[in-house]
Amino acid sequence: MRLRSMSIRTLAVASAAALIPAAVALAMYTATATATATAAPACAQTTQGGSWQNTALANQTGTFTAQFDATPSAADMNGVIGLSNGSQTAYTGFAAIARFNPSGNIDARNGGAYAAASTIHYQAGVAYHFRMAVDISAHRYSIFVTAPGGSEQTVGSNFAFRSEQSTVGQLNWWGAFSEVGTEQVCGFTLGTGPTTTPTTPPTTTPTCAHTGPVPGQSPGCNFNLSIWELQLPIGQPGNPTTISNSQLQAGFTDQFFFTGSDGAMDFVDPGTNCVTTPNSTHCRTELREVNTDGSPAVWSASGTNTLSATLTVTNAGGAPVIGQIHDDPAKSVRPLIELFYTPSGDINAGVEQCLAGGCIKSTTVGHVAPGTKFSYLINYSQSKLSVSINGGPPQSLSSPILGVGGYFKAGDYGQSPSNASVNFYALNITHGP
């Protein structure tokens, strides 16, 4: 168990220096292509196991970019969008291929197999913007994707054309096919630019002041995330993806964790089709308190420990937990207190009465209409527990297990098979004697 000297850690929406320029995201190219031709506005719609949907494009023999928006019908479908020489009716006829894979992630073809630079989860009914930067003479391409409200992510950099197309000299069609589920592809455009040379992008570390709201910046630049790690609702069964404090500070975003239009730190949980921890069946996009070196934080209940936040629950369908104290893992795998926000706007404090779990006592500590900004304070000091809402008087909460230390968590921890979203404007932790 770690005891830490008095420190006040403030997470507030903040102003910041610029992040890595968008042009750097092109990964394998030193110049950014500009659109010079626009495809017909019609969308291509696939059917499950149906025919390939092929569309001609201007013949390409050098370097170019292709961009399009693709919307999967299900979170575990199997559908592709690719570039080819001539109209094709088989996977082997396509050189550069993007895929919504059956595991619920986005990947792309790299020579003889599908691969991805990182785990990029997709959701049903969401339009994802794809960008392919293609070099036909090198028989390679880089591919990027952007989720609504998120930053562009690299699916693959300098990927090889599919093995069967390793000598193709021109590309002049694009096609879409779904083996499982369906997909809609819209807004296909071509772009041309100067001849480019594959290169490694420079490493740029953003400098952020964390002092005020800056829409358009990453959460790691708007917020001081040095004392948090993030659990996402994706990953391997029983082992959700965790984003470290250093990754958060470097500007990590995805479709579940991003900066809102007003600069808030937005959390989204899908409600279903997610990866959970071994001790839970619920989806979550949630911060977990850590020390600045990234190690798990655990503190003593005999000191002063407070968690305060200003937030708006924009979608309460999943009845999310918006803040909690988890017991010291050496003592219990259960939370001491969870602050639930119900679809009706009730705020309930669920306090565990036994270390084994399953002994929760629920107390309504406030009511705030959905979509309304409010604040909370969870205070666990000198082994006494209380909660206050919107600066009101603290409401004392009792439990036989008070005195066990723990750590704070905050975000969007859904409690039902419905999606939820929570926007944070400030988050403060205080520890002391």
C-alpha positions, -999 to 999 in steps of 0.1 A, spaced: 0 0 0 14 34 -9 10 66 11 16 98 -8 23 133 5 -3 160 0 -9 167 -37 -36 183 -56 -40 170 -91 -62 190 -112 -76 179 -145 -94 208 -162 -100 215 -199 -69 233 -209 -53 254 -236 -23 239 -253 3 242 -279 -5 225 -312 -4 188 -315 14 170 -343 5 187 -376 -21 168 -396 3 164 -425 26 143 -403 -1 117 -400 5 107 -437 32 84 -422 49 71 -454 48 103 -474 66 137 -472 39 156 -491 2 158 -486 -20 151 -517 -47 175 -527 -80 163 -542 -83 169 -579 -112 146 -589 -145 138 -572 -164 106 -578 -201 104 -584 -222 111 -553 -239 78 -553 -231 53 -526 -223 16 -530 -243 -7 -508 -233 -43 -503 -255 -72 -493 -244 -102 -472 -227 -127 -495 -240 -108 -525 -221 -96 -556 -191 -73 -556 -200 -37 -560 -175 -23 -585 -170 13 -597 -146 26 -623 -122 54 -615 -96 75 -635 -67 53 -644 -38 56 -619 -2 46 -626 18 66 -601 12 80 -566 -23 91 -555 -47 91 -526 -82 76 -524 -107 87 -497 -141 74 -488 -166 69 -460 -177 34 -450 -205 24 -426 -206 -12 -413 -240 -27 -405 -228 -47 -375 -200 -48 -349 -187 -82 -360 -192 -81 -398 -167 -91 -425 -165 -66 -453 -139 -50 -475 -133 -20 -497 -104 -23 -522 -86 -8 -553 -81 -30 -584 -70 -31 -620 -103 -37 -638 -136 -49 -623 -130 -78 -600 -152 -105 -584 -127 -121 -559 -105 -109 -530 -73 -118 -550 -81 -92 -576 -76 -63 -553 -42 -46 -545 -50 -23 -515 -78 -35 -492 -94 -21 -461 -115 -44 -439 -141 -44 -412 -130 -77 -397 -151 -103 -378 -133 -95 -345 -148 -60 -346 -116 -42 -356 -104 -24 -387 -74 -38 -406 -59 -38 -441 -42 -62 -464 -4 -64 -462 10 -88 -487 -2 -122 -478 -22 -114 -447 -44 -88 -430 -27 -66 -404 -31 -34 -384 -7 -10 -367 -30 -9 -336 -64 -21 -324 -90 1 -339 -125 -10 -329 -156 -1 -351 -193 2 -342 -224 -6 -362 -240 23 -380 -210 46 -376 -194 62 -408 -156 59 -408 -135 81 -431 -107 62 -448 -77 76 -466 -53 55 -487 -20 69 -499 -9 47 -528 24 43 -547 18 19 -576 54 18 -587 65 7 -553 34 -16 -549 28 -2 -515 2 20 -496 -5 35 -463 -40 36 -449 -57 58 -422 -91 60 -407 -110 87 -387 -140 80 -365 -166 107 -359 -152 132 -334 -118 115 -333 -83 120 -347 -70 102 -378 -54 68 -368 -29 47 -388 -43 13 -399 -11 5 -417 20 23 -429 39 12 -461 18 -19 -465 26 -42 -495 -1 -47 -521 -18 -81 -519 6 -108 -529 -14 -117 -560 -12 -80 -572 25 -75 -564 33 -66 -600 2 -46 -610 10 -15 -630 -23 4 -628 -54 8 -607 -86 20 -622 -116 5 -602 -127 3 -566 -150 -24 -552 -168 -34 -520 -180 -68 -508 -195 -82 -475 -192 -118 -466 -210 -112 -433 -232 -82 -427 -234 -53 -451 -216 -20 -456 -223 13 -473 -195 32 -491 -200 68 -500 -180 99 -511 -152 81 -530 -127 107 -542 -93 107 -558 -64 130 -551 -31 136 -568 0 153 -557 38 156 -563 59 125 -565 66 115 -530 93 94 -513 85 70 -484 99 84 -452 97 82 -414 77 110 -399 95 131 -372 86 126 -336 69 156 -321 59 159 -285 31 183 -278 35 209 -251 3 216 -232 -5 241 -205 -37 225 -192 -53 258 -183 -85 263 -202 -109 248 -228 -95 243 -263 -119 225 -286 -101 205 -313 -72 194 -291 -67 159 -277 -78 151 -242 -41 147 -233 -34 183 -243 -66 197 -228 -63 177 -195 -34 167 -173 -36 129 -177 -3 121 -159 -21 103 -131 -45 83 -151 -46 53 -174 -76 45 -196 -95 12 -200 -113 8 -233 -142 -16 -242 -120 -33 -268 -91 -58 -267 -89 -96 -260 -116 -114 -240 -109 -108 -203 -81 -84 -211 -94 -50 -222 -70 -26 -240 -54 -2 -215 -39 31 -226 -10 43 -203 -7 77 -189 22 85 -213 1 75 -243 -27 97 -230 -4 126 -226 9 120 -261 -25 126 -276 -43 93 -277 -80 94 -290 -104 70 -305 -141 66 -310 -147 59 -273 -125 87 -259 -121 121 -275 -125 158 -272 -160 172 -277 -168 203 -296 -168 223 -264 -134 210 -252 -148 185 -228 -133 150 -224 -159 127 -238 -163 90 -228 -185 66 -247 -193 30 -239 -211 9 -265 -233 -11 -241 -229 -44 -260 -202 -63 -281 -174 -51 -258 -145 -66 -239 -147 -66 -202 -125 -74 -172 -128 -109 -156 -147 -94 -127 -173 -75 -148 -198 -81 -176 -203 -44 -184 -187 -21 -210 -166 8 -198 -144 36 -210 -129 46 -177 -99 62 -162 -80 44 -134 -58 64 -110 -20 57 -113 12 72 -100 31 95 -123 55 67 -132 25 47 -145 24 22 -116 -10 14 -100 -19 39 -72 -32 26 -39 -36 49 -9 -45 47 28 -80 54 40 -65 71 71 -54 101 51 -74 127 31 -87 115 -3 -112 133 -25 -124 130 -60 -144 159 -75 -157 164 -110 -178 186 -132 -196 168 -160 -227 162 -181 -242 128 -188 -253 133 -224 -266 97 -228 -277 79 -197 -292 49 -214 -266 26 -199 -270 40 -164 -233 46 -161 -211 48 -131 -194 82 -133 -170 80 -104 -159 53 -79 -134 42 -53 -121 7 -59 -108 -12 -28 -72 -20 -25 -68 -51 -48 -49 -69 -21 -81 -68 0 -109 -70 -25 -117 -71 -62 -148 -49 -56 -154 -12 -55 -161 5 -21 -184 30 -37 -199 36 -72 -217 67 -82 -245 57 -106 -264 81 -129 -298 67 -139 -317 75 -171 -342 94 -150 -314 117 -136 -312 101 -101 -276 99 -87 -273 69 -65 -243 60 -43 -238 22 -41 -217 14 -11 -203 -22 -7 -210 -36 28 -186 -66 25 -152 -73 9 -165 -104 -9 -190 -82 -29 -227 -86 -35 -236 -66 -4 -243 -31 -19 -264 -6 -1 -278 21 -24 -286 57 -14 -300 84 -36 -277 114 -31 -291 138 -57 -311 144 -89 -299 162 -120 -319 162 -153 -302 144 -181 -280 167 -202 -275 191 -174 -240 200 -162 -234 192 -125 -206 185 -100 -199 158 -74 -174 153 -46 -165 119 -32 -146 122 1 -130 92 18 -109 107 46 -99 94 80 -119 63 71 -151 82 67 -171 83 35 -194 110 21 -208 124 -12 -220 158 -21 -237 170 -53 -234 206 -67 -216 219 -36 -244 208 -13 -238 194 22 -219 161 24 -241 130 29 -224 105 51 -224 69 39 -216 39 61 -201 4 56 -185 -22 79 -154 -22 56 -146 15 59 -109 17 66 -97 -3 36 -76 18 12 -81 20 -25 -79 42 -57 -102 64 -77 -118 58 -111 -139 81 -133 -155 80 -167 -183 60 -183 -188 25 -168 -221 12 -183 -244 -9 -163 -269 -22 -189 -267 -33 -226 -274 2 -238 -248 27 -249 -240 57 -227 -218 89 -230 -204 112 -203 -185 145 -209 -161 157 -182 -151 194 -178 -130 191 -147 -117 163 -125 -97 168 -93 -79 145 -69 -66 155 -35 -45 133 -13 -29 143 20 -25 134 57 
